[in-house]
Structures are given as structure tokens and as C-alpha cells.
């Protein structure tokens, strides 16, 4: 009898211990935020920065980078980004989003400029971090250092870029320059420049600064707005998660930077209405200003043809607390003033095809209407 009682007591204690351990593991997992990121050096620097932000804003929260993913755009370097984006919309964001949808991570870190303006169902852009310098940078070969930046380069200089926006601005102002595609991470691009394959390359200031002083010191010239406008969302990081995970949304919101978010929301709203995507010659410039004690948002946009010969520029100001509305208004104005004709020529499609072009990969791997599902309608 005593032995039976002892065994029952021991068994109950063992079950209780096991349940307690399971409870502690469950509670611990609730306090661990799993982060997904691309695996490039710059992406890892950005992800570690976000981890630091989250931990500082949420004491006791355990944040770990658990997924390091190679995106399509990181692997397929034999095509221009424009060609690749037409084949695989979301080429830098797709696999991170699939990781979220499969519950492989709780949140992912994107370079906001790489995020399509239309997101997959069940996912949300929960927060936008403080913006690093959004301008573009000219980095030159050693033989051109100290000679005046773009204006000091030879008339037939070879300029490397993977951006159709940067290419269009260069072609507009320097007709003799040869623009040559350059792909790969920052280190590989700099190596190609130093090897003499290019006279100069154009990179984002933000990426160079985030990689460290050694990279930042390579900047020969900052390409300044309003003459040389930057890309939508450039310099900010977008934090994405599942829409239903309200607790995680709240955690990510804790590190959102208000001014950066306001500016980027206006830019992304403009881009969405114009259905231009990140591989169209379109640049923006935003700033928040104080007017009579109220925050006002200024949004400027330039749309160019690929050869830079045709362009439309417009600026609009509105309340900073209604950024999406401002972006939509300016987009409609530019489209009516001739921007649609430019975008049609860039996309090489008729009006119906352009209006249906996907801003994200949707539920299929095909361009145009099919990529947004059989019941989709133009935005």
C-alpha cells in the first residue's frame, strides 16, 4: 500500500514537473521573436540593427535572427533587375514572405525600397524604421578621385547601376555616358569598379553608411534632390509580419519612426496608384515641414522615359497625418499630365496591360493579370 502511494505521489510529481517545464518553454517561446532576413552582408547588418531596436524598446524580449534567406534577386545575377522583376515580382521579398506564411519566422526585415506596394494576403507592413540618408551616392575609380564627381568624369565614362531610375537621370544629364548594368552585393560591385570595369558606380548612401566608415568614405559625390531624386522608401527598413499576430504587430510598432513612416507611406501610396513598381524611372523627394504650428508633408516626384529625354515633375503639399491621400493625389495629377504615357512606353504595354501589372507576386508566378489571381481587378 505504501509502495503504491509512493509511486502515485512520484508519478504525480513527475507529471507536474513535466507540465511546468512545458509551460516555461511555452512562455519562453512567447517572449522570443524570430526574425527572418536576406543573408547578404548588408541585410544582416540591417537585421542586427532591428534586433537592437526591438530589444531596447521591449526590455526582456528575446529577439533572434533565425532565418537567413537567399532571395531570387540575390542569386540570379545574369539579368537586369527590370527583366527579372517582370518574371518574378517580389524578387527580393518573396521568399521572406513565404517564410512568414509558413510560420518559419515571426517577422522579417526588408529594405523598404524592395517591398512591393501590394502585399500578400494575411501579411502586413507593421512598422517603418527611422530613415537613413535616402540619397544616391557616386563612387568613382581611384583615377577619378577629387576631379569633381559626375561633371569631372570623361564624356564617354562607363557608369554602373542596376536601377532604371538612376540610369534615366544619368542619361538625361550626361548624354555621352555609357550606362552598364552592375549586379551583386556592395562588396562585389566595388571590386568590379576597382578592377577598372567602370569609371564610376551609383549606390545608395544608406547602404554604404550602414556597412561602416570604410564604405562611407568611398562616396565621391552625394546626388542631391531636387535634381537627382531617390527611390521610393530608400533608406528605410520595413518590418513585416502576419496580420493576425496582433501581439507581434504591437512589438514591431514600438520601433516605428513617425516622420520616416509618414514620408514613406506617401511615397508608397503614390507608387501604388501609378502602378509603377521599383523598376520604373521614377524618383521622389519628401520632407516634413512646420507650417503655422502644423506638420505639413511635401512630396515631389519625377517620372522619366528610360532615355531621359522626356520627364514630368510635380510637387504637392498636404497634412502630414494624411500621407496616403497626398500620395494618391499627386500620382493622379502626374498621370493626367502625361505620366501615364511615359509609363506605358517604359512598360512596353497597352493601357489594359499596364493597369493590371502586378505590384507583388500574388498567388502565381506569371506577369500581368494572371499573377493576381483569376478574380483580380485593376487597382
C-alpha positions in Angstrom: 0.0 0.0 0.0 2.8 2.4 1.0 4.7 1.5 -2.2 1.6 2.2 -4.3 1.1 5.5 -2.6 4.7 6.4 -3.1 4.5 5.5 -6.8 1.4 7.6 -7.2 2.9 10.5 -5.5 6.1 10.2 -7.5 4.2 9.9 -10.8 2.1 13.0 -9.9 5.2 14.9 -9.1 6.8 13.9 -12.4 3.8 14.9 -14.4 3.7 18.2 -12.6 7.3 18.8 -13.3 6.9 17.9 -17.0 3.9 20.2 -17.3 5.9 23.0 -15.6 8.8 22.6 -17.9 6.5 22.6 -20.9 4.8 25.7 -19.5 8.1 27.5 -19.1 9.2 26.6 -22.6 5.9 27.8 -24.0 6.2 31.1 -22.0 9.8 31.5 -23.2 8.8 30.9 -26.8 6.2 33.7 -26.4 9.0 36.1 -25.4 11.2 35.1 -28.4 10.7 36.9 -31.6 12.1 35.0 -34.6 13.5 37.3 -37.3 14.0 36.5 -40.9 16.3 38.3 -43.3 18.2 38.0 -46.5 21.7 36.7 -46.0 23.8 39.4 -47.7 26.2 41.4 -45.5 24.1 44.5 -45.7 20.9 42.6 -45.0 22.5 41.1 -41.9 23.7 44.5 -40.7 20.2 45.8 -41.1 18.6 42.8 -39.3 21.0 43.2 -36.4 20.1 46.9 -36.2 16.4 46.0 -36.0 17.1 43.4 -33.3 18.9 46.1 -31.2 15.9 48.5 -31.7 13.4 45.9 -30.6 15.3 44.8 -27.5 15.9 48.4 -26.4 12.2 49.2 -26.9 11.0 46.0 -25.2 13.2 45.0 -22.2 13.1 41.3 -21.6 12.2 40.4 -25.1 14.4 37.8 -26.7 14.9 38.5 -30.4 16.8 36.1 -32.6 17.7 36.0 -36.3 16.6 32.5 -37.1 16.2 32.6 -40.9 18.8 33.8 -43.4 17.4 33.5 -46.9 18.8 34.0 -50.4 16.3 35.9 -52.5 15.8 35.4 -56.2 17.4 38.8 -56.8 20.5 37.7 -54.8 21.0 34.6 -56.8 20.1 35.4 -60.4 22.8 37.9 -61.4 22.8 37.3 -65.1 19.8 39.5 -65.9 18.9 43.1 -65.3 16.6 43.8 -62.4 14.0 45.1 -64.7 13.9 41.9 -66.7 14.0 39.8 -63.6 11.2 41.8 -61.9 9.0 41.2 -64.9 9.5 37.5 -64.5 9.4 37.2 -60.7 7.6 40.1 -59.0 8.8 40.5 -55.4 12.2 39.2 -56.4 13.8 40.5 -53.1 10.9 40.0 -50.8 9.0 36.9 -52.0 10.9 34.2 -50.1 10.9 36.1 -46.8 7.1 36.5 -47.2 6.8 32.8 -47.8 8.8 32.1 -44.7 6.2 34.2 -42.7 3.3 32.5 -44.3 4.8 29.1 -43.4 5.4 30.2 -39.8 9.1 29.9 -40.2 9.6 33.2 -38.5 7.6 35.9 -36.7 8.8 39.0 -38.5 11.0 39.8 -41.5 13.2 42.8 -42.2 13.1 44.3 -45.7 14.9 47.2 -47.4 11.6 49.1 -47.8 12.5 50.1 -51.4 12.4 46.4 -52.3 8.9 45.8 -50.9 6.0 45.7 -53.4 3.2 48.2 -52.6 0.7 45.4 -52.7 1.3 42.7 -50.1 0.2 39.1 -50.0 -3.0 38.3 -48.1 -2.5 37.8 -44.3 0.7 39.8 -44.2 1.1 43.4 -43.1 3.8 46.1 -43.1 3.7 46.7 -39.4 6.4 49.3 -39.0 8.9 51.5 -40.8 12.2 52.3 -39.0 14.0 55.7 -38.9 15.2 56.6 -42.3 18.9 56.6 -43.1 20.1 59.2 -45.7 17.9 58.3 -48.7 20.2 59.9 -51.4 22.2 58.2 -54.0 26.0 58.2 -54.0 28.6 58.4 -56.8 31.6 56.1 -56.1 34.4 56.6 -58.6 37.5 54.6 -59.7 40.7 55.9 -58.0 41.9 57.7 -61.1 38.8 60.0 -60.9 39.0 60.9 -57.2 38.9 64.6 -56.5 38.0 65.6 -60.0 34.5 67.0 -59.5 32.2 64.0 -59.3 29.9 63.4 -62.3 30.9 66.6 -64.0 34.6 65.7 -63.8 34.2 62.3 -65.4 35.2 61.7 -69.1 32.5 62.4 -71.6 32.3 58.7 -72.5 32.6 57.4 -68.9 31.2 54.0 -68.1 28.7 54.2 -65.2 27.5 51.1 -63.4 24.0 50.8 -61.9 21.2 48.2 -61.7 18.5 50.9 -61.3 16.5 52.1 -64.3 15.7 55.2 -62.2 19.4 56.1 -61.7 20.1 55.2 -65.4 17.4 57.6 -66.6 18.6 60.5 -64.5 22.2 59.9 -65.8 21.0 59.7 -69.4 19.0 62.9 -69.0 22.0 64.9 -67.9 25.0 63.2 -69.5 24.2 62.0 -73.0 27.8 60.7 -73.7 28.0 58.4 -70.7 27.7 54.7 -71.2 25.4 53.1 -68.7 26.3 49.5 -67.9 24.4 47.1 -65.7 26.1 46.1 -62.5 24.7 43.4 -60.2 25.8 41.7 -56.9 26.3 42.9 -53.4 28.1 46.1 -52.4 31.5 44.4 -52.0 31.4 42.7 -55.4 30.3 46.0 -57.1 33.1 47.9 -55.5 35.5 45.2 -56.6 34.4 45.5 -60.2 34.8 49.2 -60.0 38.3 49.0 -58.6 39.2 46.4 -61.2 38.6 49.1 -63.9 35.3 47.7 -65.4 33.6 51.0 -64.7 34.6 54.7 -64.2 32.0 55.1 -61.5 29.0 53.3 -60.0 25.9 54.6 -58.2 24.9 53.1 -54.9 22.5 54.0 -52.1 24.1 56.2 -49.4 22.2 54.4 -46.7 23.8 51.0 -47.6 27.3 52.4 -47.6 26.8 54.2 -44.2 25.3 51.1 -42.6 28.2 49.0 -43.7 30.6 51.3 -41.9 33.0 54.2 -42.2 35.3 52.4 -44.7 32.4 52.1 -47.2 31.0 55.6 -46.5 34.4 57.1 -47.2 34.2 55.8 -50.8 31.5 58.3 -51.6 32.8 60.9 -54.1 29.6 62.8 -54.5 26.1 62.9 -53.0 23.5 63.1 -55.8 21.1 65.7 -54.5 17.4 66.3 -54.8 15.5 68.0 -56.3 17.7 67.4 -59.3 18.5 63.7 -58.7 15.6 62.2 -56.8 15.9 59.0 -54.8 13.8 55.8 -54.9 10.5 55.2 -53.0 11.3 54.0 -49.5 15.0 54.2 -50.0 16.9 54.4 -46.7 14.2 52.9 -44.5 13.6 49.4 -43.3 10.2 47.7 -43.5 9.1 45.3 -40.7 6.6 42.8 -41.9 4.6 40.1 -40.1 1.4 38.2 -40.1 -1.6 40.4 -39.8 -3.4 38.2 -37.3 -0.4 38.3 -34.9 -1.6 41.4 -33.0 1.0 41.0 -30.3 3.9 40.9 -32.8 2.4 43.9 -34.7 2.4 45.9 -31.5 6.0 44.9 -30.8 7.1 46.0 -34.2 5.1 49.2 -34.0 7.2 50.1 -30.9 10.2 50.9 -33.1 8.4 52.8 -35.9 9.7 56.3 -36.6 6.8 58.7 -37.2 8.4 61.1 -39.6 10.0 58.3 -41.7 6.8 56.4 -41.8 4.8 59.4 -42.9 7.2 60.2 -45.7 7.5 56.6 -46.9 3.7 56.0 -46.7 3.2 59.0 -49.1 5.8 57.7 -51.5 4.4 54.1 -51.5 0.9 55.4 -52.0 2.0 57.4 -55.0 3.8 54.4 -56.4 0.8 52.1 -55.9 -1.6 54.4 -57.7 0.8 54.8 -60.6 1.4 51.0 -60.6 5.0 51.7 -61.5 6.9 49.2 -59.3 10.6 49.7 -58.3 11.9 49.1 -61.8 10.5 52.2 -63.5 12.3 55.6 -63.8 10.5 57.3 -61.0 12.2 59.3 -58.2 10.7 61.1 -55.2 11.7 63.6 -52.5 9.8 64.1 -49.3 10.1 66.3 -46.2 8.0 67.2 -43.2 7.8 70.9 -42.5 6.2 73.0 -39.8 3.6 75.5 -41.2 1.8 77.7 -38.7 2.3 75.1 -35.9 1.0 72.2 -38.0 3.1 69.4 -39.6 2.9 69.5 -43.4 4.3 66.9 -45.8 5.9 67.9 -49.1 6.1 65.3 -51.8 7.9 65.7 -55.1 8.1 63.2 -57.9 9.8 63.0 -61.3 8.8 60.4 -63.9 11.2 59.9 -66.8 11.4 57.9 -70.0 14.2 55.4 -70.0 16.4 57.5 -72.2 15.8 60.6 -70.0 14.6 62.7 -72.9 11.1 63.0 -71.5 10.2 63.8 -67.9 7.4 65.2 -65.8 8.0 66.7 -62.4 5.4 67.8 -59.8 5.2 68.7 -56.1 2.3 68.8 -53.7 2.0 69.7 -50.0 -0.7 68.3 -47.6 -1.3 67.4 -43.9 1.3 65.1 -42.6 -1.3 63.0 -40.9 -2.8 62.0 -44.3 0.2 60.8 -46.2 -1.5 58.2 -48.3 -4.1 60.8 -49.5 -1.3 63.1 -50.6 0.5 60.4 -52.5 -2.7 59.4 -54.3 -3.5 63.0 -55.3 0.0 63.7 -56.7 0.0 60.4 -58.6 -3.3 61.1 -60.3 -2.0 64.6 -61.2 1.2 63.2 -62.8 -0.7 60.5 -64.7 -3.1 63.1 -66.1 -0.3 65.4 -67.0 1.4 62.8 -69.2 3.0 60.4 -66.7 0.7 57.6 -67.9 2.1 57.9 -71.5 5.7 57.7 -70.2 4.9 54.7 -68.0 3.1 53.0 -70.9 6.2 53.4 -73.1 8.5 52.2 -70.3 6.4 49.0 -69.7 6.0 48.4 -73.5 2.4 47.6 -73.0 -1.0 48.9 -73.9 -3.2 50.7 -71.3 -5.0 47.5 -70.2 -1.8 45.6 -69.5 -0.2 48.4 -67.6 -3.3 48.9 -65.3 -3.2 45.1 -64.5 0.5 44.8 -63.9 1.2 43.2 -60.5 2.8 45.1 -57.7 3.6 41.8 -55.9 3.9 38.2 -56.9 0.3 37.4 -55.7 -0.7 33.8 -56.0 1.1 32.9 -59.2 4.5 33.3 -60.9 3.2 34.9 -64.1 3.3 38.6 -65.0 0.2 40.8 -65.7 -3.3 39.7 -64.7 -2.5 36.0 -64.0 -0.2 36.9 -61.2 -3.0 38.4 -59.2 -5.5 35.6 -59.4 -8.4 34.8 -61.7 -10.8 37.2 -59.8 -8.4 40.1 -59.5 -9.2 43.6 -60.8 -7.0 46.6 -61.7 -6.3 48.6 -58.6 
